[in-house]
Amino acid sequence: MVALRQHRAARHDDHRRRAHPVRRPPASAATRSRSPRPDGDHAPPTSIAELLARHATDLAHLTDEVLATTGADLIDQLREAEERLDRVGISGADDLGTAAGLLDQALDVELDGGTQLEQRVFVVRAAGLLRELADMTAEYRAMA
């Protein structure tokens, strides 16, 4: 009799699994694979050199200067670009000044003997603020 009950319970469980498959919760944002951003970038820059590679051309157009080649050049051009964009009323210009301040702190970390991780934190935060730089540059060009 016990064997019969166990057999029926096993059949019932098997039938229940087929009729009601286990539903897994959707993957969280952290575990989902990321698709590339529309501009083709896969990850934010994590070094000043990567920021230079990504934004030097836009900054040179905004400031009418040669391409920035150092972190200090990048910071100077960001501040100049902030002033120019603010003068013509393009929103987001203040983000450039904030990014310049963060990059200045990143350079200070390097000079003070801080770790690459400490420096990367400032660079990634600055990169987030510079995401719209290409759009701001296009808007500025359209006004000229």
Contacts in CASP RR format, 6 or more apart in sequence:
PFRMAT RR
TARGET T0000
AUTHOR 0000-0000-0000
METHOD contacts of the structure
MODEL  1
MVALRQHRAARHDDHRRRAHPVRRPPASAATRSRSPRPDGDHAPPTSIAE
LLARHATDLAHLTDEVLATTGADLIDQLREAEERLDRVGISGADDLGTAA
GLLDQALDVELDGGTQLEQRVFVVRAAGLLRELADMTAEYRAMA
34 42 0 8 1.000
36 42 0 8 1.000
39 134 0 8 1.000
41 54 0 8 1.000
44 124 0 8 1.000
44 127 0 8 1.000
44 128 0 8 1.000
44 131 0 8 1.000
45 51 0 8 1.000
45 53 0 8 1.000
45 54 0 8 1.000
45 123 0 8 1.000
45 124 0 8 1.000
45 127 0 8 1.000
46 120 0 8 1.000
46 123 0 8 1.000
46 124 0 8 1.000
46 127 0 8 1.000
47 120 0 8 1.000
47 123 0 8 1.000
48 71 0 8 1.000
48 74 0 8 1.000
48 103 0 8 1.000
48 106 0 8 1.000
48 107 0 8 1.000
48 123 0 8 1.000
50 123 0 8 1.000
50 127 0 8 1.000
51 74 0 8 1.000
51 103 0 8 1.000
51 123 0 8 1.000
51 126 0 8 1.000
51 127 0 8 1.000
51 130 0 8 1.000
52 68 0 8 1.000
52 69 0 8 1.000
52 70 0 8 1.000
52 71 0 8 1.000
52 74 0 8 1.000
54 130 0 8 1.000
55 74 0 8 1.000
55 130 0 8 1.000
55 133 0 8 1.000
56 67 0 8 1.000
56 68 0 8 1.000
56 69 0 8 1.000
56 74 0 8 1.000
56 77 0 8 1.000
57 67 0 8 1.000
58 133 0 8 1.000
58 134 0 8 1.000
58 137 0 8 1.000
59 65 0 8 1.000
59 68 0 8 1.000
59 74 0 8 1.000
59 77 0 8 1.000
59 78 0 8 1.000
59 81 0 8 1.000
59 133 0 8 1.000
60 66 0 8 1.000
60 67 0 8 1.000
60 68 0 8 1.000
60 77 0 8 1.000
61 137 0 8 1.000
61 140 0 8 1.000
61 141 0 8 1.000
62 77 0 8 1.000
62 80 0 8 1.000
62 81 0 8 1.000
62 84 0 8 1.000
62 85 0 8 1.000
62 136 0 8 1.000
62 137 0 8 1.000
62 140 0 8 1.000
63 77 0 8 1.000
63 80 0 8 1.000
63 81 0 8 1.000
63 84 0 8 1.000
65 77 0 8 1.000
65 80 0 8 1.000
68 74 0 8 1.000
68 76 0 8 1.000
68 77 0 8 1.000
71 103 0 8 1.000
71 107 0 8 1.000
72 107 0 8 1.000
74 100 0 8 1.000
74 103 0 8 1.000
75 100 0 8 1.000
75 101 0 8 1.000
75 103 0 8 1.000
75 104 0 8 1.000
75 107 0 8 1.000
78 96 0 8 1.000
78 97 0 8 1.000
78 99 0 8 1.000
78 100 0 8 1.000
78 103 0 8 1.000
79 96 0 8 1.000
79 97 0 8 1.000
79 100 0 8 1.000
81 93 0 8 1.000
81 96 0 8 1.000
81 133 0 8 1.000
82 93 0 8 1.000
82 94 0 8 1.000
82 96 0 8 1.000
82 97 0 8 1.000
82 100 0 8 1.000
83 93 0 8 1.000
84 140 0 8 1.000
85 92 0 8 1.000
85 93 0 8 1.000
85 96 0 8 1.000
85 136 0 8 1.000
85 140 0 8 1.000
86 93 0 8 1.000
86 94 0 8 1.000
88 140 0 8 1.000
88 143 0 8 1.000
90 136 0 8 1.000
90 139 0 8 1.000
90 140 0 8 1.000
90 143 0 8 1.000
92 132 0 8 1.000
92 136 0 8 1.000
93 136 0 8 1.000
95 129 0 8 1.000
95 130 0 8 1.000
95 132 0 8 1.000
96 129 0 8 1.000
96 130 0 8 1.000
96 133 0 8 1.000
96 136 0 8 1.000
98 126 0 8 1.000
98 129 0 8 1.000
99 126 0 8 1.000
99 127 0 8 1.000
99 128 0 8 1.000
99 129 0 8 1.000
99 130 0 8 1.000
100 126 0 8 1.000
101 126 0 8 1.000
102 122 0 8 1.000
102 123 0 8 1.000
102 125 0 8 1.000
102 126 0 8 1.000
102 129 0 8 1.000
103 122 0 8 1.000
103 123 0 8 1.000
103 126 0 8 1.000
105 122 0 8 1.000
106 119 0 8 1.000
106 122 0 8 1.000
106 123 0 8 1.000
106 126 0 8 1.000
109 115 0 8 1.000
109 118 0 8 1.000
109 119 0 8 1.000
109 122 0 8 1.000
110 119 0 8 1.000
END
